[in-house]
C-alpha cells in the first residue's frame, strides 16, 4: 500500500503529460470518437485527445451509450457527458439501448449484452460516416484483468494474450493500453478533470469487477509484481500465438459465408495449428465472440466422428465435418420450394437456376467427354424428351432415387454421399423429379435416363448463392 501511495505522488509530480500511444493508431485527418461514459478513464482520454487535436491534425468527438441498466443514474451520466462536450464545443454521438432486454432475449449475461450493444453503436457510428475510429479508454490495469479473467474462463491463447492496441481492423483503438491506472488518476488530479463514478464498478456481480475488486488485490498482497508478470505472460503467449496463427492461415478458405478448414492426415500432430485455423474460420464468417476453447475442442472432435457429423456453436453457427475439412457457417432453415419445370430463370432460396432450350451439335451427341467437361463447369445438359409433363423443380426428399450411369438405381441420399457432398449442401440443391425419380441434381449430375440422345436438349446452369457474393 505504501508503495502504491509513493507511486501515485511520483506520478502526480512528474507525469504532467499522460503518454498515450498514437503511432499506428491515429492518422492526420482522422475523426476520432472517444467512447465517453463519463467515468474517470474515458474523461482523461477525452481531455488528452482534445489537448492533442491540433498537434495531431485530427477531429475529436465523443460517443456515449446509455445502456438502460441503472435507471436515472445512467441517464444523468449521459447528461454529464453532454454537458462536458458542450463546454468543450465537441460533437457528441448519443445512443440509447436496452441491455436488459437483449440479455433476456438472447439468454446471455447483462455484461455481455451491454458489450454487444455498445460495439454495435460503435460500428453504426463508423458505418454512417460520423467518425473514422472509436477510441476506448482501456488501460494497462484493464489488460491485466483481461488476461486473468480469460485464463480463469478457460479461454485459448487469443483471450489469454490480452487486449491489443487496435481491434476490428483498426476501427477500435486503445491509446491508453500502455498507461497504468495510477497515471490516469494523477492526470485527472493534475488537470482537475470532472468525472462521474459508476456505482456498479464497485459491485462484484460482474466477473470483471470481482477480479478487479477482490481477486487481484488479494493476489498482489502476496505477489506484488503480479501485474507485470501477467502482462509478460500475455506477451509471451501473444508471440507464440502470432507464429502459429500465421501457419494456420494456410489451412483456411472462406467463400460465401462458409469458412473451411483443411484437415491434414497428421492433424493430431498439428492440433495447435488446427485449433487456430478453426478460430480464424469462425471469425471470418462472423462468429467473433462468445466461443470458448471447449467449442474449439468439440469442433476438433468432429474429425474423428466422420463426414456429416455436426455440432452447434454460439449465435446460431454450426460446424460440420466434411470430406477432409471442417465447415463453419451460420445455419439457416432450409426453405422448401417446388415449381413446375420450365424454361427460364428461377431465383431459389440458395441460388439461381437457369433453364435454356438448346440444340446440340450432331458430333457431340453421345460424346461423354463433351458433357463431362461442361459438367465440371457446373453446366448440365438434359435430353428434352426425357423431361415429361408434371416434372417439378424442388428440394430433395426422403425416398428420392436416381438412375446411375452404368445401370441400377440408388437412393439420392447415398448417391450424394458418394459424390462427397456435405449434408448441409444436399438439402439446398434443387433437383428435377417426377414423383420420386430424380432426373437431375442441379450443379451435380443427371440421371442416366436423362442423358442427351438427340439434338434438342435443356441446358441447366446453377449458380449457388455462395458464388454470387
C-alpha positions in Angstrom: 0.0 0.0 0.0 2.8 2.4 0.9 4.5 1.6 -2.5 1.2 2.5 -4.3 0.9 5.8 -2.4 4.5 6.7 -3.3 3.9 5.7 -7.0 0.8 7.9 -7.0 2.7 11.0 -5.8 5.6 10.4 -8.1 3.1 10.3 -11.0 1.4 13.4 -9.6 4.8 15.2 -9.6 6.3 14.0 -12.9 3.5 12.7 -15.2 2.3 16.1 -16.3 1.6 14.8 -19.8 0.0 11.4 -20.0 1.9 9.3 -22.5 -0.7 7.7 -24.9 0.1 5.6 -27.9 -0.6 7.4 -31.2 1.8 5.9 -33.8 0.0 3.4 -36.0 -3.4 4.1 -34.4 -4.3 7.7 -35.5 -3.5 9.4 -38.7 -3.8 13.1 -39.7 -7.3 13.8 -40.8 -9.0 11.1 -38.7 -12.2 11.8 -37.0 -11.8 10.0 -33.6 -14.8 9.4 -31.4 -13.9 8.8 -27.8 -16.2 6.2 -26.1 -17.1 8.5 -23.3 -19.1 7.0 -20.4 -18.3 9.9 -18.1 -16.0 7.8 -15.9 -12.5 8.9 -15.0 -10.7 6.8 -17.6 -12.8 8.0 -20.5 -12.8 11.6 -19.2 -9.0 11.5 -19.1 -8.8 10.1 -22.6 -11.2 12.7 -24.0 -9.3 15.5 -22.3 -6.0 14.3 -23.5 -7.0 13.8 -27.1 -8.7 17.2 -27.2 -5.4 18.7 -26.0 -3.6 16.9 -28.8 -6.2 17.6 -31.5 -4.5 20.4 -33.3 -1.0 18.9 -33.0 -2.2 15.6 -34.5 -4.4 17.2 -37.1 -7.4 15.2 -36.1 -11.0 15.9 -35.1 -12.1 14.7 -31.7 -15.7 14.0 -30.8 -17.4 11.8 -28.2 -19.7 8.8 -28.3 -21.9 7.9 -25.4 -24.1 4.8 -25.0 -26.9 4.8 -22.4 -27.4 1.1 -21.7 -30.7 1.3 -19.8 -29.2 -0.6 -16.8 -29.0 1.9 -13.9 -32.2 3.9 -14.4 -31.9 7.6 -13.7 -28.2 7.4 -12.7 -27.4 6.2 -16.2 -29.3 9.0 -17.8 -27.6 11.5 -15.5 -24.2 10.2 -16.6 -25.2 10.7 -20.3 -26.3 14.3 -19.4 -22.9 14.9 -17.7 -21.2 13.7 -20.9 -23.3 16.1 -23.0 -22.5 19.0 -20.7 -18.8 18.2 -20.9 -18.9 18.1 -24.7 -20.9 21.3 -24.9 -18.4 23.1 -22.7 -15.5 21.7 -24.9 -17.5 22.5 -28.0 -17.2 19.0 -29.3 -19.7 16.9 -31.2 -21.5 14.1 -29.3 -23.0 10.9 -30.7 -25.6 9.8 -28.2 -27.1 6.3 -28.3 -29.7 4.7 -26.1 -30.1 0.9 -25.9 -31.8 -1.7 -23.8 -29.2 -4.1 -22.4 -31.5 -5.9 -20.0 -33.9 -6.7 -22.9 -31.0 -8.0 -25.0 -29.8 -10.2 -22.1 -33.3 -11.7 -21.7 -33.9 -12.2 -25.4 -30.5 -14.0 -26.1 -30.2 -15.6 -22.6 -26.8 -14.0 -22.1 -25.3 -12.1 -19.2 -26.1 -8.4 -18.8 -22.4 -7.7 -19.1 -22.2 -9.5 -22.5 -25.4 -7.9 -23.7 -24.2 -4.4 -22.8 -20.9 -5.0 -24.6 -22.7 -6.3 -27.7 -24.9 -3.3 -27.9 -22.1 -0.9 -27.2 -20.0 -2.2 -30.1 -23.0 -2.2 -32.4 -23.3 1.5 -31.7 -19.5 1.9 -32.4 -19.8 0.3 -35.8 -23.0 2.1 -36.6 -21.3 5.4 -36.0 -18.4 4.4 -38.2 -20.6 3.0 -41.0 -22.7 6.1 -41.0 -19.7 8.2 -41.7 -19.9 10.1 -38.4 -16.4 9.1 -37.4 -13.5 7.1 -38.6 -12.4 5.4 -35.4 -13.6 4.7 -31.9 -11.0 5.3 -29.1 -11.8 3.4 -25.9 -10.2 4.1 -22.5 -8.9 0.6 -21.8 -5.6 0.9 -19.9 -2.8 -1.4 -18.6 -4.7 -2.4 -15.5 -7.7 -3.4 -17.6 -5.4 -5.6 -19.7 -4.1 -7.4 -16.5 -7.7 -8.1 -15.6 -8.5 -9.4 -19.1 -5.5 -11.8 -19.0 -6.5 -13.2 -15.6 -10.2 -13.3 -16.4 -9.8 -15.1 -19.7 -7.4 -17.5 -18.1 -9.9 -18.4 -15.4 -12.7 -18.7 -18.0 -10.7 -21.3 -19.9 -10.1 -19.1 -23.0 -7.5 -20.1 -25.6 -4.3 -18.1 -26.4 -6.3 -15.4 -28.3 -8.0 -14.4 -25.0 -5.1 -15.1 -22.6 -2.8 -12.8 -24.5 -4.9 -9.9 -23.5 -6.0 -6.8 -25.5 -4.2 -5.2 -28.4 -3.8 -1.5 -29.2 -6.3 -1.8 -32.0 -9.1 -4.2 -33.0 -11.6 -4.8 -35.7 -9.3 -3.8 -38.5 -8.2 -0.6 -36.7 -11.7 0.7 -36.3 -11.4 0.5 -32.5 -8.3 1.8 -30.9 -7.0 1.7 -27.3 -4.4 4.6 -26.9 -4.2 4.1 -23.1 -3.3 0.5 -23.1 0.2 1.2 -22.0 -0.9 3.6 -19.3 -1.4 2.5 -15.7 -4.5 3.4 -13.7 -2.4 5.3 -11.2 -1.1 7.5 -14.0 -4.6 8.2 -15.1 -5.6 9.2 -11.6 -2.7 11.5 -11.4 -3.6 13.1 -14.7 -7.2 13.6 -13.5 -5.9 15.3 -10.3 -3.3 17.5 -12.1 -5.8 18.8 -14.6 -8.8 18.9 -12.3 -10.9 17.0 -14.7 -14.6 16.3 -13.7 -15.9 12.8 -14.0 -18.7 10.6 -12.6 -18.4 7.3 -10.7 -20.5 4.4 -11.9 -21.5 2.7 -8.7 -21.8 -0.7 -10.5 -18.0 -0.7 -10.8 -17.9 -1.4 -7.1 -20.4 -4.3 -7.2 -19.0 -7.8 -7.6 -21.9 -9.2 -9.6 -19.9 -8.7 -12.8 -17.0 -11.1 -13.3 -14.6 -8.3 -14.2 -15.5 -6.3 -11.1 -14.9 -9.4 -8.9 -11.5 -9.8 -10.5 -10.7 -6.1 -10.0 -12.1 -5.6 -6.5 -11.4 -8.9 -4.9 -9.1 -11.3 -6.7 -6.3 -9.0 -7.9 -5.8 -7.1 -4.6 -5.6 -10.5 -2.7 -3.1 -11.8 -5.3 -1.0 -8.7 -5.2 -0.8 -8.8 -1.4 1.2 -12.0 -1.8 2.7 -11.3 -5.2 3.4 -7.6 -5.5 4.6 -7.9 -9.1 1.6 -9.9 -10.3 0.5 -7.1 -12.8 3.8 -7.1 -14.7 4.0 -10.9 -14.5 0.6 -11.4 -16.0 1.3 -8.8 -18.8 4.6 -10.5 -19.5 2.8 -13.9 -19.7 0.3 -12.3 -22.1 3.1 -11.0 -24.3 4.8 -14.4 -24.5 1.5 -16.1 -25.4 0.9 -13.4 -28.0 4.2 -14.0 -29.7 3.6 -17.8 -29.8 0.1 -17.3 -31.0 1.1 -15.0 -33.8 3.6 -17.6 -35.1 1.1 -20.5 -35.0 -1.7 -18.3 -36.4 0.4 -17.5 -39.5 0.8 -21.2 -40.1 -2.9 -21.8 -39.6 -3.9 -19.2 -42.3 -2.7 -21.6 -44.9 -5.4 -24.1 -43.9 -8.4 -21.7 -44.1 -10.5 -20.8 -47.1 -13.6 -18.6 -46.9 -16.4 -18.4 -49.5 -20.0 -17.2 -49.5 -20.4 -17.3 -45.7 -18.6 -20.6 -45.2 -15.3 -21.0 -43.5 -13.5 -24.2 -44.5 -10.5 -25.7 -42.6 -8.4 -28.3 -44.4 -7.7 -31.2 -42.1 -4.2 -32.8 -42.8 -3.9 -36.5 -42.4 -1.5 -36.0 -39.5 -3.7 -33.4 -37.8 -3.2 -34.9 -34.4 0.4 -33.7 -34.6 -0.7 -30.2 -35.6 -3.5 -29.5 -33.1 -2.2 -26.1 -32.0 -2.4 -25.0 -35.7 -5.7 -26.7 -36.4 -7.3 -25.0 -33.4 -6.2 -21.6 -34.6 -7.4 -22.4 -38.1 -10.9 -23.1 -36.6 -10.9 -19.8 -34.8 -9.8 -17.9 -37.9 -12.6 -19.6 -40.0 -15.2 -18.8 -37.3 -14.2 -15.2 -37.2 -14.1 -14.9 -41.0 -17.8 -15.9 -41.2 -18.9 -13.6 -38.3 -18.5 -15.6 -35.1 -16.3 -13.1 -33.3 -17.3 -13.6 -29.7 -18.6 -15.9 -27.0 -16.9 -19.1 -28.2 -14.6 -20.8 -25.8 -11.8 -23.3 -26.1 -14.3 -26.1 -25.3 -16.1 -25.2 -28.5 -12.8 -25.5 -30.5 -12.1 -28.9 -28.9 -15.6 -30.0 -29.8 -15.0 -29.0 -33.4 -11.8 -30.9 -33.5 -13.7 -33.9 -32.1 -15.9 -33.9 -35.2 -12.9 -35.1 -37.3 -13.0 -38.4 -35.5 -16.7 -38.9 -35.9 -16.6 -38.6 -39.7 -18.2 -36.7 -42.5 -21.7 -35.4 -41.8 -21.4 -35.0 -38.1 -22.3 -31.6 -36.7 -22.2 -29.5 -33.5 -23.8 -26.3 -32.6 -21.8 -23.2 -31.8 -22.9 -19.9 -30.3 -25.3 -17.4 -32.0 -26.7 -19.9 -34.5 -23.4 -21.0 -36.0 -22.6 -24.7 -36.7 -19.6 -26.7 -37.5 -19.9 -29.7 -39.9 -17.4 -32.3 -40.7 -16.9 -32.5 -44.4 -14.7 -34.6 -46.5 -11.2 -33.8 -45.4 -12.3 -30.5 -43.9 -14.4 -28.7 -41.3 -17.0 -26.2 -42.5 -18.3 -23.4 -40.2 -21.3 -21.4 -41.2 -24.4 -19.8 -39.8 -27.2 -22.3 -40.0 -30.5 -21.2 -41.6 -33.6 -23.2 -42.0 -33.9 -24.8 -45.5 -36.8 -23.1 -47.3 -38.9 -25.7 -49.1 -39.7 -25.0 -52.7 -41.5 -26.7 -55.6 -42.3 -25.3 -59.0 -43.1 -26.7 -62.4 -40.2 -27.4 -64.7 -40.0 -24.8 -67.4 -37.6 -22.7 -69.4 -36.5 -19.5 -67.6 -34.5 -18.1 -64.7 -35.6 -19.2 -61.2 -34.4 -17.4 -58.0 -34.4 -20.1 -55.4 -33.6 -19.8 -51.7 -30.0 -20.8 -52.1 -29.2 -19.9 -55.6 -30.3 -19.2 -59.2 -31.3 -21.9 -61.7 -31.3 -21.1 -65.4 -33.0 -23.5 -67.8 -32.5 -22.9 -71.6 -33.6 -24.9 -74.6 -30.6 -25.5 -76.9 -29.5 -27.6 -79.9 -26.6 -30.0 -79.5 -24.3 -30.3 -82.5 -24.5 -33.8 -84.0 -20.9 -34.5 -83.5 -21.3 -34.0 -79.7 -24.4 -36.2 -79.2 -23.4 -39.2 -77.2 -19.9 -37.8 -76.7 -19.2 -38.4 -73.0 -16.1 -36.2 -72.9 -18.0 -33.1 -74.1 -20.7 -33.4 -71.5 -18.2 -34.3 -68.8 -16.3 -31.1 -69.5 -19.4 -29.0 -69.3 -20.4 -30.7 -66.0 -17.1 -29.6 -64.5 -18.1 -26.0 -65.2 -21.4 -26.6 -63.3 -23.5 -27.0 -66.5 -25.7 -30.0 -67.2 -27.5 -31.0 -70.4 -30.7 -33.0 -70.3 -32.5 -34.6 -73.2 -35.7 -32.6 -73.9 -37.7 -35.8 -74.4 -36.6 -37.1 -71.0 -38.4 -34.4 -69.1 -42.2 -35.2 -69.2 -45.2 -33.1 -68.3 -45.5 -32.9 -64.5 -41.8 -32.7 -63.7 -41.0 -30.3 -60.9 -38.0 -28.4 -59.5 -37.8 -28.9 -55.8 -35.7 -29.8 -52.7 -34.6 -33.4 -52.3 -37.0 -35.6 -50.3 -36.8 -38.8 -48.4 -37.4 -41.7 -50.8 -35.8 -40.0 -53.9 -33.9 -42.2 -56.2 -31.7 -41.7 -59.2 -30.7 -43.9 -62.1 -26.9 -44.3 -62.2 -24.8 -44.4 -65.3 -23.8 -48.0 -65.7 -27.2 -49.3 -64.6 -29.3 -49.6 -61.5 -30.9 -47.1 -59.2 -29.7 -45.7 -55.9 -31.2 -43.6 -53.2 -30.4 -39.9 -53.8 -29.0 -39.5 -50.3 -26.5 -42.3 -50.8 -25.7 -41.0 -54.3 -24.9 -37.5 -53.0 -22.8 -39.0 -50.2 -20.8 -41.0 -52.8 -20.3 -37.7 -54.5 -18.9 -36.3 -51.2 -21.4 -33.5 -51.0 -21.8 -32.3 -47.4 -25.2 -32.8 -45.7 -26.0 -29.1 -45.3 -25.4 -28.6 -49.1 -27.5 -31.6 -50.1 -30.7 -30.2 -48.6 -30.4 -26.9 -50.6 -29.6 -28.3 -54.0 -32.5 -28.1 -56.5 -33.5 -31.4 -58.1 -35.8 -32.0 -61.1 -38.0 -35.0 -60.4 -41.1 -36.9 -61.5 -42.5 -38.3 -58.3 -39.5 -39.8 -56.5 -37.5 -40.3 -59.7 -34.8 -37.7 -60.0 -33.8 -36.5 -63.5 -31.0 -34.3 -62.4 -29.4 -32.6 -59.4 -28.5 -29.1 -60.4 -24.8 -28.4 -60.5 -24.0 -32.1 -59.7 -25.2 -34.8 -62.1 -28.0 -36.1 -64.3 -29.8 -39.4 -64.2 -28.8 -41.9 -66.9 -32.5 -41.8 -68.0 -32.0 -38.0 -68.9 -28.8 -38.4 -71.0 -28.8 -36.5 -74.3 -29.8 -38.8 -77.1 -31.0 -36.2 -79.7 -30.3 -32.7 -80.9 -32.9 -31.0 -78.6 -31.8 -30.5 -75.0 -32.1 -28.4 -72.0 -29.1 -26.5 -70.6 -29.2 -26.4 -66.8 -27.0 -23.8 -65.1 -27.0 -23.4 -61.3 -25.3 -20.5 -59.5 -25.1 -21.1 -55.8 -25.8 -18.1 -53.6 -22.3 -18.5 -52.1 -20.8 -18.0 -55.5 -22.7 -14.8 -56.2 -21.5 -13.0 -53.1 
